[in-house]
Amino acid sequence: MWVQHEIELSPRPRGFHLITREVLDAIPEVGDLEVGLLHLLIRHTSASLALNENASPDVRRDFESWADEAVPERASYWTHTVEGPDDMPAHIKAALFGPTLTLPVARGRLALGTWQGIYLCEHRDRGGGRSLLATAWGESG
């Protein structure tokens, strides 16, 4: 079985946001898979996806603090500046974190660790709505 859905995420402020439940709600066919994979692609160059801690909001804040320190705004070496001071750093952060996740599915559920969740990493102050392409495939039970 193969299935594909476009998932529209509402605008969020800059930061790292848990979206696991939104993703699963948008692609219910995952629940039919005995074994398979879920592939996610964010269709933007200034936001990314990550898999990490799903319980403590401190982890998400620390990710944001680290990313802002590692890739500063208003650096003298940025030449792509016409879209604002957060734009070029957002492109770099998106490339570092990456645009895709491929996750295992077992017995109708994502086979994640107890404390793992899917993050939308919003790297712009006002990035707007974000679009994911979710593709699931595998064998149904």
DSSP file (Angstrom, degrees, kcal/mol; ACC not computed):
  #  RESIDUE AA STRUCTURE BP1 BP2  ACC     N-H-->O    O-->H-N    N-H-->O    O-->H-N    TCO  KAPPA ALPHA  PHI   PSI    X-CA   Y-CA   Z-CA
    1    1 A M              0   0    0      0, 0.0   137,-1.8     0, 0.0     2,-0.4   0.000 360.0 360.0 360.0 135.7    0.0    0.0    0.0
    2    2 A W  E     +A  137   0A   0    135,-0.2     2,-0.3     2,-0.0   135,-0.2  -0.983 360.0 170.9-125.4 140.4    1.2    3.5   -0.9
    3    3 A V  E     -A  136   0A   0    133,-2.3   133,-2.7    -2,-0.4     2,-0.4  -0.992   9.9-168.0-148.6 147.5   -0.5    6.7    0.2
    4    4 A Q  E     +A  135   0A   0     -2,-0.3     2,-0.3   131,-0.2   131,-0.2  -0.998   6.7 176.4-141.6 135.3    0.4   10.4    0.0
    5    5 A H  E     -A  134   0A   0    129,-2.5   129,-3.1    -2,-0.4     2,-0.5  -0.987  26.6-133.3-135.3 145.1   -1.0   13.5    1.6
    6    6 A E  E     -A  133   0A   0     -2,-0.3     2,-0.5   127,-0.2   127,-0.2  -0.870  25.1-155.4 -92.6 131.5   -0.1   17.1    1.7
    7    7 A I  E     -A  132   0A   0    125,-3.1   125,-2.8    -2,-0.5     2,-0.6  -0.939   1.8-154.9-113.1 121.8   -0.3   18.4    5.2
    8    8 A E  E     -A  131   0A   0     -2,-0.5     2,-0.4   123,-0.2   123,-0.2  -0.862  10.7-160.6 -98.3 118.9   -0.9   22.2    5.7
    9    9 A L  E     -A  130   0A   0    121,-3.7   121,-1.7    -2,-0.6     3,-0.1  -0.798  20.7-116.2 -98.9 139.7    0.5   23.4    9.1
   10   10 A S        -     0   0    0     -2,-0.4   120,-0.1   119,-0.2    -1,-0.1  -0.327  45.7 -81.9 -69.1 155.6   -0.7   26.7   10.5
   11   11 A P        -     0   0    0      0, 0.0   118,-0.2     0, 0.0    -1,-0.1  -0.274  51.8-174.0 -58.7 142.1    1.7   29.5   10.9
   12   12 A R        -     0   0    0    116,-0.5   115,-0.6    -3,-0.1   116,-0.3  -0.946  25.7-105.6-133.7 155.4    3.9   29.4   14.0
   13   13 A P  E     -E  126   0B   0      0, 0.0   109,-0.2     0, 0.0   113,-0.1  -0.274  59.7 -67.3 -72.2 168.0    6.4   31.7   15.6
   14   14 A R  E    S+     0   0B   0    111,-0.6     2,-0.3   109,-0.1   109,-0.2  -0.288  95.3  73.9 -53.7 137.3   10.1   31.1   15.3
   15   15 A G  E    S-E  122   0B   0    107,-2.5   107,-2.8    -3,-0.1     2,-0.6  -0.894  86.6 -62.3 146.7-174.8   11.0   28.0   17.4
   16   16 A F  E     -E  121   0B   0     -2,-0.3     2,-0.4   105,-0.2   105,-0.2  -0.942  51.2-171.5-112.4 117.1   10.8   24.2   17.6
   17   17 A H  E     -E  120   0B   0    103,-2.9   103,-3.0    -2,-0.6     2,-0.4  -0.915  24.4-124.0-120.2 132.5    7.3   22.9   17.7
   18   18 A L  E     +E  119   0B   0     -2,-0.4   101,-0.2   101,-0.2     4,-0.1  -0.592  35.8 163.1 -71.5 127.3    5.9   19.4   18.3
   19   19 A I     >  +     0   0    0     99,-2.9     4,-2.4    -2,-0.4     5,-0.2   0.206  34.4 115.5-129.3  13.6    3.7   18.3   15.3
   20   20 A T  H  > S+     0   0    0     98,-0.7     4,-2.4     1,-0.2     5,-0.2   0.917  80.5  46.2 -53.2 -50.3    3.6   14.5   15.8
   21   21 A R  H  > S+     0   0    0      1,-0.2     4,-2.5     2,-0.2    -1,-0.2   0.900 111.5  51.9 -63.9 -41.4   -0.2   14.5   16.5
   22   22 A E  H  > S+     0   0    0      2,-0.2     4,-1.5     1,-0.2    -1,-0.2   0.914 110.8  48.5 -60.3 -42.7   -1.0   16.8   13.5
   23   23 A V  H  X S+     0   0    0     -4,-2.4     4,-0.9     1,-0.2     3,-0.3   0.948 113.4  45.6 -63.3 -49.0    1.0   14.6   11.2
   24   24 A L  H  < S+     0   0    0     -4,-2.4     3,-0.5     1,-0.2    -2,-0.2   0.869 110.8  53.5 -65.8 -35.9   -0.6   11.4   12.3
   25   25 A D  H  < S+     0   0    0     -4,-2.5    -1,-0.2     1,-0.2    -2,-0.2   0.839 108.7  51.1 -64.9 -31.4   -4.1   12.9   12.2
   26   26 A A  H  < S+     0   0    0     -4,-1.5    -1,-0.2    -3,-0.3    -2,-0.2   0.637 116.5  38.6 -82.9 -14.8   -3.5   14.0    8.6
   27   27 A I    ><  +     0   0    0     -4,-0.9     3,-1.8    -3,-0.5    -1,-0.2  -0.559  64.4 164.7-135.0  70.2   -2.4   10.5    7.4
   28   28 A P  G >   +     0   0    0      0, 0.0     3,-1.8     0, 0.0     4,-0.2   0.677  63.0  82.0 -64.2 -17.4   -4.6    8.0    9.2
   29   29 A E  G >  S+     0   0    0      1,-0.3     3,-1.9     2,-0.2     4,-0.4   0.720  72.8  77.5 -62.2 -19.2   -3.6    5.2    6.8
   30   30 A V  G X  S+     0   0    0     -3,-1.8     3,-1.6     1,-0.3    -1,-0.3   0.878  85.5  63.0 -55.0 -36.2   -0.5    4.8    9.0
   31   31 A G  G <  S+     0   0    0     -3,-1.8    -1,-0.3     1,-0.3    -2,-0.2   0.661  97.7  56.3 -63.8 -16.2   -2.8    3.0   11.4
   32   32 A D  G <  S+     0   0    0     -3,-1.9   109,-1.5    -4,-0.2     2,-0.5   0.537  86.2  99.8 -90.6  -8.4   -3.5    0.3    8.7
   33   33 A L  E <   -B  140   0A   0     -3,-1.6    75,-2.7    -4,-0.4   107,-0.3  -0.666  47.0-173.4 -88.0 127.5    0.2   -0.6    8.2
   34   34 A E  E    S-     0   0A   0    105,-3.1    73,-3.3    -2,-0.5     2,-0.3   0.871  85.4  -0.6 -77.4 -41.4    1.6   -3.7    9.9
   35   35 A V  E    S+BC 139 106A   0    104,-1.5   104,-2.4    71,-0.2    -1,-0.4  -0.983  93.4 101.7-147.2 138.1    5.1   -2.7    8.8
   36   36 A G  E     -BC 138 105A   0     69,-2.0    69,-2.7    -2,-0.3     2,-0.3  -0.975  53.0 -88.4 176.9-164.6    6.2    0.3    6.7
   37   37 A L  E     -BC 137 104A   0    100,-2.7   100,-2.1    -2,-0.3     2,-0.5  -0.976  14.2-151.7-137.4 148.7    7.7    3.7    6.5
   38   38 A L  E     -BC 136 103A   0     65,-2.7    65,-3.1    -2,-0.3     2,-0.5  -0.989  16.3-166.0-120.3 120.6    6.5    7.3    6.8
   39   39 A H  E     -BC 135 102A   0     96,-3.3    96,-2.7    -2,-0.5     2,-0.4  -0.918   2.9-166.9-109.2 130.8    8.5    9.8    4.8
   40   40 A L  E     -BC 134 101A   0     61,-3.1    61,-1.8    -2,-0.5     2,-0.4  -0.960   6.3-176.1-119.7 134.3    8.0   13.5    5.5
   41   41 A L  E     -BC 133 100A   0     92,-1.7    92,-2.7    -2,-0.4     2,-0.5  -0.996  17.1-146.5-126.8 125.1    9.3   16.4    3.3
   42   42 A I  E     -B  132   0A   0     57,-2.6     2,-0.9    -2,-0.4    90,-0.2  -0.816  12.3-145.6 -88.8 130.6    8.9   20.0    4.3
   43   43 A R        +     0   0    0     88,-2.8     2,-0.3    -2,-0.5    89,-0.1  -0.289  66.6  85.2 -95.2  49.8    8.4   22.1    1.1
   44   44 A H        -     0   0    0     -2,-0.9     3,-0.2     3,-0.2    -2,-0.1  -0.972  64.5-144.6-146.5 156.7   10.3   25.2    2.3
   45   45 A T  S    S+     0   0    0     -2,-0.3    49,-0.2     1,-0.1    50,-0.2   0.372  97.9  50.4-105.6   3.1   13.8   26.4    2.4
   46   46 A S  S    S+     0   0    0     48,-0.1    77,-1.2    47,-0.1     2,-0.3   0.147 106.7  52.9-127.2  19.2   13.6   28.3    5.7
   47   47 A A  E     -F  122   0B   0     75,-0.2     2,-0.3    -3,-0.2    -3,-0.2  -0.953  63.7-174.3-143.8 161.3   12.1   25.7    8.0
   48   48 A S  E     -F  121   0B   0     73,-2.0    73,-3.0    -2,-0.3     2,-0.3  -0.840  20.0-114.4-146.7-178.9   13.1   22.1    8.7
   49   49 A L  E     +F  120   0B   0     49,-2.4     2,-0.3    -2,-0.3    71,-0.2  -0.919  28.4 172.0-123.3 150.2   12.1   18.9   10.4
   50   50 A A  E     -F  119   0B   0     69,-1.5    69,-3.3    -2,-0.3     2,-0.5  -0.977  26.0-136.0-150.3 161.6   13.8   17.0   13.3
   51   51 A L  E     +F  118   0B   0     -2,-0.3     2,-0.3    67,-0.2    67,-0.2  -0.988  51.0 112.1-120.5 121.3   13.1   14.1   15.6
   52   52 A N  E     -F  117   0B   0     65,-2.4    65,-2.7    -2,-0.5    -2,-0.0  -0.858  59.1  -6.4-164.2-162.1   13.8   14.7   19.3
   53   53 A E  E     -F  116   0B   0     -2,-0.3    63,-0.2    63,-0.2    -1,-0.1  -0.101  42.8-173.9 -49.3 128.4   12.5   15.0   22.9
   54   54 A N  S    S+     0   0    0     61,-1.9    -1,-0.1    -3,-0.1    62,-0.1   0.386  71.9  50.8-107.9   3.5    8.7   15.1   23.1
   55   55 A A  S    S+     0   0    0     60,-0.3    61,-0.0     1,-0.2    -2,-0.0   0.868  93.6  58.4-107.9 -56.2    8.2   15.9   26.8
   56   56 A S    >>  -     0   0    0      1,-0.2     3,-1.0     2,-0.0     4,-0.8  -0.675  55.7-158.2 -88.3 121.6   10.2   18.8   28.0
   57   57 A P  H 3> S+     0   0    0      0, 0.0     4,-2.2     0, 0.0     5,-0.2   0.718  90.1  74.4 -65.5 -18.5    9.7   22.2   26.4
   58   58 A D  H 3> S+     0   0    0      1,-0.2     4,-2.7     2,-0.2     5,-0.2   0.871  90.5  56.2 -60.0 -35.9   13.1   23.2   27.7
   59   59 A V  H <> S+     0   0    0     -3,-1.0     4,-2.3     2,-0.2    -1,-0.2   0.927 107.4  47.6 -63.0 -43.7   14.7   21.0   25.0
   60   60 A R  H  X S+     0   0    0     -4,-0.8     4,-1.9     1,-0.2    -1,-0.2   0.900 112.7  48.8 -65.3 -40.1   12.9   22.9   22.2
   61   61 A R  H  X S+     0   0    0     -4,-2.2     4,-2.5     1,-0.2    -2,-0.2   0.897 110.7  51.1 -64.9 -39.6   13.9   26.2   23.7
   62   62 A D  H  X S+     0   0    0     -4,-2.7     4,-2.6     2,-0.2    -2,-0.2   0.873 106.8  53.8 -67.1 -36.9   17.5   25.0   24.0
   63   63 A F  H  X S+     0   0    0     -4,-2.3     4,-2.7     2,-0.2    -1,-0.2   0.943 111.0  46.7 -58.1 -47.1   17.5   23.9   20.3
   64   64 A E  H  X S+     0   0    0     -4,-1.9     4,-2.4     2,-0.2    -2,-0.2   0.915 112.0  49.9 -62.9 -44.1   16.4   27.4   19.4
   65   65 A S  H  X S+     0   0    0     -4,-2.5     4,-1.8     2,-0.2    -1,-0.2   0.921 113.1  46.5 -61.0 -44.5   19.0   29.1   21.6
   66   66 A W  H  X S+     0   0    0     -4,-2.6     4,-3.0     2,-0.2     5,-0.2   0.937 112.2  49.9 -63.5 -46.6   21.8   26.9   20.1
   67   67 A A  H  X S+     0   0    0     -4,-2.7     4,-2.2     1,-0.2    -2,-0.2   0.898 110.9  49.3 -61.6 -41.0   20.6   27.5   16.5
   68   68 A D  H  < S+     0   0    0     -4,-2.4    -1,-0.2    -5,-0.2    -2,-0.2   0.859 114.5  45.2 -67.3 -34.6   20.5   31.3   17.1
   69   69 A E  H  < S+     0   0    0     -4,-1.8    -2,-0.2    -5,-0.2    -1,-0.2   0.897 115.4  46.5 -73.3 -41.4   24.0   31.3   18.6
   70   70 A A  H  < S+     0   0    0     -4,-3.0    -2,-0.2     1,-0.3    -3,-0.2   0.835 125.1  30.3 -70.9 -33.2   25.5   29.0   15.9
   71   71 A V  S  < S-     0   0    0     -4,-2.2    -1,-0.3    -5,-0.2    22,-0.1  -0.773  87.7-163.7-129.3  84.9   23.9   30.9   13.0
   72   72 A P    >   -     0   0    0      0, 0.0     3,-0.6     0, 0.0     2,-0.1  -0.318  14.9-123.3 -75.8 150.7   23.6   34.5   14.0
   73   73 A E  T 3  S+     0   0    0      1,-0.2    13,-0.1    -5,-0.2    -5,-0.0  -0.466  91.7  26.3 -79.5 161.5   21.5   37.2   12.4
   74   74 A R  T 3  S+     0   0    0     11,-0.5    -1,-0.2     1,-0.2     2,-0.2   0.739  79.5 166.1  57.4  27.0   23.0   40.4   11.0
   75   75 A A    X   -     0   0    0     -3,-0.6     3,-1.5    10,-0.2    -1,-0.2  -0.493  44.4-125.3 -70.1 143.9   26.4   38.7   10.5
   76   76 A S  T 3  S+     0   0    0      1,-0.3    -1,-0.1    -2,-0.2    -2,-0.1   0.698 105.3  60.9 -65.8 -19.0   28.7   40.9    8.4
   77   77 A Y  T 3  S+     0   0    0      2,-0.0     2,-0.3     0, 0.0    -1,-0.3   0.525  75.6 107.5 -90.3  -5.4   29.2   38.0    5.9
   78   78 A W    <   +     0   0    0     -3,-1.5     3,-0.1     1,-0.2    -5,-0.0  -0.576  35.1 171.6 -72.4 131.5   25.6   37.6    4.8
   79   79 A T        +     0   0    0     -2,-0.3     2,-1.3     1,-0.1     3,-0.2   0.633  64.5  76.0-108.7 -24.4   25.0   38.8    1.3
   80   80 A H        +     0   0    0      1,-0.2     8,-0.4     2,-0.1    -1,-0.1  -0.720  58.4 129.7 -87.4  90.2   21.4   37.5    0.8
   81   81 A T    >   +     0   0    0     -2,-1.3     3,-1.6     6,-0.1    -1,-0.2   0.414  29.4  99.3-126.0  -1.3   19.7   40.1    3.0
   82   82 A V  T 3  S+     0   0    0      1,-0.3    -1,-0.1    -3,-0.2    -2,-0.1   0.727  83.8  54.3 -67.7 -20.6   16.8   41.6    0.9
   83   83 A E  T 3  S-     0   0    0      1,-0.3    -1,-0.3     2,-0.0     3,-0.2   0.247 123.5 -82.0 -97.8  14.1   14.2   39.4    2.7
   84   84 A G    X>  -     0   0    0     -3,-1.6     3,-1.3     1,-0.1     4,-0.6  -0.198  47.3 -73.2 107.6 162.3   15.2   40.5    6.2
   85   85 A P  T 34 S+     0   0    0      0, 0.0   -11,-0.5     0, 0.0   -10,-0.2   0.685 126.1  53.4 -69.4 -18.1   17.8   39.6    8.8
   86   86 A D  T 3> S+     0   0    0     -3,-0.2     4,-1.4   -13,-0.1    -2,-0.1   0.564  92.4  77.6 -90.7  -6.7   16.2   36.3    9.7
   87   87 A D  H <> S+     0   0    0     -3,-1.3     4,-2.0     2,-0.2     5,-0.2   0.976  94.1  39.6 -72.7 -57.1   16.1   35.0    6.1
   88   88 A M  H  X S+     0   0    0     -4,-0.6     4,-2.1    -8,-0.4     5,-0.2   0.925 116.6  50.9 -62.8 -43.9   19.6   33.8    5.3
   89   89 A P  H  > S+     0   0    0      0, 0.0     4,-2.7     0, 0.0    -1,-0.2   0.886 108.0  55.0 -57.8 -35.3   20.2   32.4    8.8
   90   90 A A  H  X S+     0   0    0     -4,-1.4     4,-2.5     2,-0.2    -2,-0.2   0.900 106.1  50.9 -63.8 -39.8   16.9   30.5    8.3
   91   91 A H  H  X S+     0   0    0     -4,-2.0     4,-2.0     2,-0.2    -1,-0.2   0.922 111.9  47.0 -62.6 -43.3   18.2   29.0    5.1
   92   92 A I  H  X S+     0   0    0     -4,-2.1     4,-2.2     2,-0.2    -2,-0.2   0.939 113.1  48.1 -63.9 -47.1   21.4   27.8    6.8
   93   93 A K  H  X S+     0   0    0     -4,-2.7     4,-2.7     1,-0.2     5,-0.3   0.902 110.2  52.5 -60.6 -41.6   19.5   26.4    9.8
   94   94 A A  H  X S+     0   0    0     -4,-2.5     4,-2.6   -49,-0.2    -1,-0.2   0.897 110.2  48.1 -62.4 -39.5   17.1   24.6    7.5
   95   95 A A  H  < S+     0   0    0     -4,-2.0    -1,-0.2   -50,-0.2    -2,-0.2   0.877 112.4  49.5 -68.2 -36.5   20.0   23.0    5.6
   96   96 A L  H  < S+     0   0    0     -4,-2.2    -2,-0.2     1,-0.2    -1,-0.2   0.922 119.5  35.3 -68.6 -44.4   21.7   22.0    8.9
   97   97 A F  H  < S-     0   0    0     -4,-2.7    -2,-0.2    -5,-0.2    -3,-0.2   0.853 111.4-133.1 -80.3 -35.0   18.6   20.3   10.4
   98   98 A G     <  -     0   0    0     -4,-2.6   -49,-2.4    -5,-0.3    -3,-0.1   0.061   9.2-105.8 100.1 154.3   17.3   19.0    7.0
   99   99 A P  S    S+     0   0    0      0, 0.0   -57,-2.6     0, 0.0     2,-0.3   0.483  89.2  56.1 -93.7  -4.3   14.0   18.9    5.1
  100  100 A T  E     -C   41   0A   0    -59,-0.2     2,-0.3   -51,-0.2   -59,-0.2  -0.907  47.4-172.4-134.3 156.2   13.1   15.2    5.5
  101  101 A L  E     -C   40   0A   0    -61,-1.8   -61,-3.1    -2,-0.3     2,-0.5  -0.985   8.1-162.4-137.2 140.1   12.4   12.5    8.1
  102  102 A T  E     -C   39   0A   0     -2,-0.3   -63,-0.2   -63,-0.2    -2,-0.0  -0.983  19.2-174.7-122.1 118.2   11.9    8.8    7.3
  103  103 A L  E     -C   38   0A   0    -65,-3.1   -65,-2.7    -2,-0.5     2,-0.1  -0.893  22.4-118.4-120.1 139.9   10.2    7.0   10.2
  104  104 A P  E     -C   37   0A   0      0, 0.0     7,-2.8     0, 0.0     2,-0.4  -0.451  20.3-153.1 -75.6 148.2    9.5    3.3   10.8
  105  105 A V  E     +CD  36 110A   0    -69,-2.7   -69,-2.0     5,-0.3     2,-0.4  -0.984  15.7 176.2-119.7 131.8    5.9    2.1   11.2
  106  106 A A  E >   -CD  35 109A   0      3,-2.8     3,-1.3    -2,-0.4   -71,-0.2  -0.990  66.7 -12.3-138.2 128.3    5.2   -1.1   13.2
  107  107 A R  T 3  S-     0   0    0    -73,-3.3   -73,-0.2    -2,-0.4   -72,-0.1   0.865 129.1 -49.5  51.8  43.5    1.7   -2.5   14.0
  108  108 A G  T 3  S+     0   0    0    -75,-2.7     2,-0.3     1,-0.2    -1,-0.3   0.595 121.4  88.7  79.3  12.2   -0.1    0.7   13.0
  109  109 A R  E <  S-D  106   0A   0     -3,-1.3    -3,-2.8   -76,-0.2     2,-0.3  -0.966  86.9 -95.2-138.2 153.8    2.0    3.1   14.9
  110  110 A L  E     -D  105   0A   0     -2,-0.3     2,-1.5    -5,-0.2    -5,-0.3  -0.544  37.3-134.3 -63.0 132.2    5.1    5.1   14.4
  111  111 A A        +     0   0    0     -7,-2.8     2,-0.2    -2,-0.3    -1,-0.1  -0.468  52.9 146.2 -91.2  64.1    7.9    3.0   15.9
  112  112 A L        -     0   0    0     -2,-1.5     2,-0.0     1,-0.1    -9,-0.0  -0.552  54.2 -95.0 -96.5 162.1    9.5    5.9   17.8
  113  113 A G    >   -     0   0    0     -2,-0.2     3,-1.9     1,-0.1    -1,-0.1  -0.317  45.4 -98.6 -68.3 162.0   11.3    5.8   21.2
  114  114 A T  T 3  S+     0   0    0      1,-0.3    -1,-0.1    -2,-0.0    -2,-0.1   0.833 122.3  36.1 -51.4 -39.8    9.2    6.7   24.2
  115  115 A W  T 3  S+     0   0    0    -62,-0.1   -61,-1.9   -61,-0.0     2,-0.4   0.129  93.3 112.4-106.8  19.9   10.4   10.3   24.3
  116  116 A Q  E <   + F   0  53B   0     -3,-1.9     2,-0.3   -63,-0.2   -63,-0.2  -0.757  34.5 165.1 -99.6 141.5   10.7   11.0   20.6
  117  117 A G  E     - F   0  52B   0    -65,-2.7   -65,-2.4    -2,-0.4     2,-0.4  -0.973  38.9-102.5-146.4 160.4    8.5   13.4   18.7
  118  118 A I  E     - F   0  51B   0     -2,-0.3   -99,-2.9   -67,-0.2   -98,-0.7  -0.713  37.0-155.8 -86.9 128.8    8.4   15.2   15.3
  119  119 A Y  E     -EF  18  50B   0    -69,-3.3   -69,-1.5    -2,-0.4     2,-0.6  -0.869  15.5-150.0-105.4 137.1    9.5   18.8   15.3
  120  120 A L  E     -EF  17  49B   0   -103,-3.0  -103,-2.9    -2,-0.4     2,-0.9  -0.949  21.0-153.8 -89.9 120.2    8.6   21.6   12.9
  121  121 A C  E     -EF  16  48B   0    -73,-3.0   -73,-2.0    -2,-0.6     2,-0.7  -0.845   8.7-165.6-100.2 100.1   11.7   23.8   13.2
  122  122 A E  E     +EF  15  47B   0   -107,-2.8  -107,-2.5    -2,-0.9   -75,-0.2  -0.787  11.9 176.9 -91.3 115.1   10.5   27.3   12.2
  123  123 A H  E     +     0   0B   0    -77,-1.2     2,-0.3    -2,-0.7   -76,-0.1   0.447  54.6  76.9-101.5  -2.2   13.5   29.4   11.5
  124  124 A R  E >  S-     0   0B   0    -78,-0.2     3,-0.6     1,-0.1     4,-0.1  -0.771  78.4-128.5-105.6 154.6   11.8   32.7   10.5
  125  125 A D  E 3  S+     0   0B   0     -2,-0.3  -111,-0.6     1,-0.3     2,-0.2   0.913 110.4  11.6 -63.2 -42.0   10.1   35.2   12.7
  126  126 A R  E 3  S+E   13   0B   0   -113,-0.1    -1,-0.3     1,-0.1    -3,-0.0  -0.660  75.5 159.3-136.1  77.3    7.0   35.0   10.6
  127  127 A G    <   -     0   0    0     -3,-0.6    -1,-0.1  -115,-0.6    -2,-0.1   0.693  38.3-145.5 -76.0 -19.2    7.4   32.0    8.3
  128  128 A G        -     0   0    0   -116,-0.3  -116,-0.5    -4,-0.1    -1,-0.2  -0.307  47.7 -17.3  83.1-172.8    3.7   31.6    7.5
  129  129 A G        -     0   0    0   -118,-0.2     2,-0.4    -2,-0.1  -119,-0.2  -0.314  67.7-145.2 -63.9 150.5    1.9   28.4    6.9
  130  130 A R  E     -A    9   0A   0   -121,-1.7  -121,-3.7  -120,-0.1     2,-0.5  -0.924   2.9-145.6-123.5 147.6    4.1   25.4    6.1
  131  131 A S  E     -A    8   0A   0     -2,-0.4   -88,-2.8  -123,-0.2     2,-0.4  -0.938  11.5-170.6-117.2 130.9    3.4   22.4    3.8
  132  132 A L  E     -AB   7  42A   0   -125,-2.8  -125,-3.1    -2,-0.5     2,-0.6  -0.918  15.7-145.8-113.9 145.1    4.6   18.9    4.3
  133  133 A L  E     -AB   6  41A   0    -92,-2.7   -92,-1.7    -2,-0.4     2,-0.5  -0.965  20.6-165.4-106.7 117.7    4.4   16.1    1.8
  134  134 A A  E     -AB   5  40A   0   -129,-3.1  -129,-2.5    -2,-0.6     2,-0.5  -0.906   7.7-176.9-108.1 124.7    3.8   12.8    3.7
  135  135 A T  E     -AB   4  39A   0    -96,-2.7   -96,-3.3    -2,-0.5     2,-0.4  -0.985   2.1-176.0-123.4 122.6    4.2    9.5    2.0
  136  136 A A  E     +AB   3  38A   0   -133,-2.7  -133,-2.3    -2,-0.5     2,-0.3  -0.941   8.1 165.5-117.9 140.4    3.5    6.2    3.7
  137  137 A W  E     +AB   2  37A   0   -100,-2.1  -100,-2.7    -2,-0.4     2,-0.3  -0.992  18.3  93.5-149.3 155.1    4.0    2.8    2.4
  138  138 A G  E     - B   0  36A   0   -137,-1.8     2,-0.5    -2,-0.3  -102,-0.2  -0.978  69.0 -47.4 157.2-165.2    4.2   -0.7    3.6
  139  139 A E  E     - B   0  35A   0   -104,-2.4  -105,-3.1    -2,-0.3  -104,-1.5  -0.863  48.7-134.2-104.7 131.8    2.1   -3.9    4.2
  140  140 A S  E       B   0  33A   0     -2,-0.5  -107,-0.2  -107,-0.3  -108,-0.1  -0.483 360.0 360.0 -83.4 157.7   -1.3   -3.7    5.8
  141  141 A G              0   0    0   -109,-1.5  -108,-0.1    -2,-0.2    -1,-0.1   0.437 360.0 360.0 -89.0 360.0   -2.2   -6.1    8.6
